[in-house]
């Protein structure tokens, strides 16, 4: 008896599973065949040309380098308003903290808004750090007018290059080498005189 039930149950399950798709298909076909929606189907039918959009390639630029970035930040109106409010605060000690899923453009939005705000602000002064020869771990900070730091760096580099060339010229000059030879001869003569005086001193003591 149990074997007959086992044999009957699989056949029943297969019959029920195959019957459901057939019923759904018959319902769908009967729904589209109704006369009430035939007018709607005719009015909303799309042709093959309407399903394909062929762009005008003349309007597409060859490169995106000259295209200005999109600063609208679609869907981020509240975030943009919050960042603008934080940037406009005329006080120090405030920070902007942006939280969200990676790839939303948080860094891009904050950076662009800061750049736009910086255009309306006065240009800050330049700060240059130079070496402190007395205290190497404490460099000296110099405040210069805006735009003068690169000029100062270039002028300092040119001065250093000029000093190096002058030093090389001095050390490779003939007068410098002649002076070295003169010093060597004087030192050699003094050394010979000292040896002679030592020899005389030892000879007198031996006698």
Secondary structure by P-SEA (a helix, b strand, c coil): caaaaaaaaaaaaaaaaaaaaaaaaaaaaaaaacccaaaaaaaaccccccccccccccccccccccccccccccccaaaaaaaaaaaacccccbbbbbbcccccaaaaaaaaaaaaaaaaccbbbbbbbbbccccccbbbbbbbcccaaaaaaaaaaaaaaaaaaaaaaaaacaaaaaaaaaaaaaaaaaaaaaaaaaaaaaaaaac
